[in-house]
């Protein structure tokens, strides 16, 4: 037979076969979609989340220091892979994603130090920043010495001044009092502004070196004696030093907007923006007391005083009758270095049964500064327990979610959210197109009093629904929701009294998801009663005292608060991955927008009117959004009576994509990664749309024709456009 006839017969047969498959596809009745959220499965998961297993997870995770890229950090990568590939309790798949990132470490040969130097150059006193070995865990060779990551090396020397929290306003206040700042060393305390901002602000005023300490008035409610602090209480001991990243940006410093692969474009390592321009070093408050309580000069303002038991003075230099000669100077010796290291994310996948192209992502970082029992291992221990329970159901064949679940262990978070940011850069388009929501559990337990939840408005409803069904730890018998509302609450025009949800800044791995990708995000933890302590965070944060015994003795002895967070996060995860309709209430954004609008009208309206700028377009845009959100809720309600799968999918996409509608990558060109017009950093004093507030703050003392007022008009247009775009996202899809 001629070869052309053979080809023709083969092609014809293939065409008939293909047609048969297509006809069969549409002729064979489809299996019905799985039912909505299975309450029996939810109940099973809640019951199987085991506090004792979380305890053992934490014991294993925190038994050795595991700073990013260290051998122990790599051991934990393998531990996660082994758990998520287990034949009985594992997930569908697990793999690593490796990035080559720029990290900063102190020299192992020359320790950073702080010295008091006499007029003739004699070293009068030397502080070796480091923690005392109070429990036998602080003297291990793998405990990284206290340092300011990304601060440059150097040995600046000068008269000492006290600059409170190191804000721009603090340095301006010192200068206004006639204190010469050029060539000085500034002693600052944690709080107020970010770590790196203290050095950046100082350098603007000619300061050549910065010391940073944690004041017992800010962390220990004023308690500072050894018998009042760890290991005798949860308080920070006098030698405790908070380590941390002093980089102003997040993500790998050399590859902004690119994943940190060897082939990616990199900035010049010697000219990288965001790093402190001058040497900086953190110290303990016992060393800070020796310096600060011997300072000369006028007394600091009352708001600058702290818990060291002396009158804080401003300097410069030391008192004539103090512990050090009057003309003594302080020398800061910093021997940090930058190094390229490989750091891995570990991802575990559960494939969705119906919508595998829709992702619910649950993340927690893995690396710590030292043992990291609270930060981040309390969160990782919860993550592993949730994955064990879900993996067991998966392997038994009794459950598979409607949508895909991605469990993530991020690397190098402590150096600036590096692992999560690189992941969002590498998979930007896929994640924006497919991700329903991001759940973050970094520190799962700060203390054992109440839930703390932060998030964008649409996730409020699913958190509330979950917490109403879970018993709070302790003898009260209340639900987590009812216990939460006792500690922190607010009046809502829609719901009356409800728990207060916090907003998301850039303190953990949710930042690139909400600010860069516009994905509805949340952060969950158990925390302390703020009416009983003024601690800005748990006291041993980022120190060598953040150990398993610290958690077990002072934070959560029976691990029921860890279990409560596991149940809350697990319930939210199941509700987002299994519910037929996504449990995201977009109408809750209406309340936020209306509040922002009223703040703008009351706080900025008169100023804008003076410059002939009307807020009417903004009023109209908020009205449009409220109408569109209410209309979508009505359509969802109607669909629930006869839920057509295609219609439900379209509605769910509208719910999912709402957050993306608030993105404008040109809104804040000076802010790396920030493009969400509602949640960008706000420097203006009015609690309204951040771009508008910031622009008005800069323009208020300029004339109407200035560039500053042109920027106000631009920011107003950006907000109006975002709200109108968000409203359009929620209108029926057939409407343009």
Secondary structure, DSSP 4 states (H G I P E B T S, - for coil): --HHHHHHHHHHHHHHHHHHHHHHHHHSPPPPPPPSS-HHHHHHHHHH--HHHHHHHHHHHTSS---TTSHHHHHHHHHHHHHHT-TTT--SEEEEEEEEEEEEEE-SSS--EEEEE-TTS-EEEEE------SSSSSS-TTSPPP-EETPPPB--EE-EEE-TT--HHHHHHHHHTT---TT-EEEEESSSS-HHHHHHHHHHTT--EEEEE--HHHHSTT--SGGGSTTSSSSPPTT----EE--SS-S-TT-TTS---TTS----GGG-TTS-SSEEEEE-HHHHHHHHTTB-SSBPPGGG--SSSS--B-BSSB-TTSSS-TT-EEEEEB-EEEEEEEEEEEEEEE--SSEEEEEEEEEEE---SSS-IIIIIHHHHHHHHHHHHHHHHHHHTS---SEEEEEEEESSGGGTSHHHHHHHHHTHHHHHHHEEEEEE-SSSBS-SSEEEEEE-GGGHHHHHHHHTTSBPSSTT--BHHHHHHHHSEEEETTTEEEEPPBPP-SSSTTHIIIIIS---EEEEEEE--TTT---SS-TTTTSTT--HHHIIIII-TTSHHHHHHHHHHHHHHHHHHH-SS----TTHHHHHHHHHHHHHHHHHHHHHHHTT---HHHHHHHHHHHHHHHHHHHHHHHHTTS--HHHHHHHHHHHHHHHHHTB-TTTTTTSSS--BTTTS---SSSSS-HHHHHHHHHHTTS-TTSHHHHHHHHHHHHHHHHHHHHHHHHS-TT--
